[in-house]
């Protein structure tokens, strides 16, 4: 299912799930500092989750949905 086929409520729910996933992967990335293979995998997973979050956020903004302040604040963490 593409993001534009989701209902507004489902899109916002997926956006929240995506934020949680990014936060967990950021924490995991800090925890695997001693294993090169785990670091590479963790970075790839984080980049994928970050891309998914950005895609969902873009779709929500396109639909002009009211987005919580946590979303705009979380986006600043990526930069």
Protein Blocks (a to p, Z undefined) as FASTA:
>chain_A
ZZklpcfklmmmmmmmmmmmmmmmmmmmmmmmmbmklmmmmmmmmmmmmmmmmmmmmmmm
mnopacdfklmmmmmmmZZ
